[in-house]
């Protein structure tokens, strides 16, 4: 295929994404009831989402799956899809494009803050080209709304499925005996303010070789970047990364299992949930090989705090 042909196809896809479509229209105002509002659809399509915006994943339909019309806007709106397949999510306004993948296990979700009145086109994609998965799309003003079985973003769904703790392969790859690259973080029982630590993304080890909950991506070092010491049981803790890089996140629990995340907040990953006491090892990767950029890791028990 010639360069001119590729440019034509990309332009055609972008035109299709912005054109009117026979999408399912969702009309919602602030304080809508019932909350959550749930609609159904089928994921996937011919357009590669990364061609629309670099941090987007999967294959989406040429026309919106749903169109949200809100004359009031929202201070906070959570949008997520739930499916038995691996799905992705894109939401577009006239000014912005938001994307998500693997926020809740294989289910994507977005938290939109300060959303002005207007029209928002919603695309539910399939991570791989070809498969189409039935899904339910949920819109909610409640931060407690999550997919069935999930507790917080970064914690996979389907808790009834007993997964073996895949420590053997991970232990052969990761070197938790080494000193952390960027030090130790002590997490107190009561957090009066967020804890922060700084480092640099990247390394020579592909995180895709790891076995974890969520999708492990990016390039990390074998040595952990941070050691997180949790001294008392915490019902909720939120870890997120802020960086100019397209960053990824891997957390090793005290039982040896891994949590992985990518692109919760645009290019910034996060992991949230219950943290039993113990030592947690944290790796911050760069999505692209050789991408070494400064980052800040934030640890907080405030669910409303995010990048």
Buried (B, 14 or more C-beta within 10 A) or exposed (E): EEEEEEEEBBEEBEEBBEEEBEBBEBEBEBEBEEEBBEBEBBBBBEBBBEBBBEBBBBBBBBBBBBBBEBEEBBEBBBBBBBBEBBBBBBBBBEEEBBBBBBBBBBBBBBBBEEBEEEEBBBBBBBBEEEEBBEBBBBBBBEEEBBBEBBBBBBBBBBEEEEEEEBBEEBEEBBBBEEEBBBEEBEBEEEBEEEBEBEBBBBBEBBBEEBBBBBBBBBBBBEBBBBBBEBEEEBEBBBBBBBBEBBBBBBBBBEEBBBBBBBBBBBBBBBBBBEBEEEBBBBBBBBBEEEBEEEBBBBBBBEBEEBB
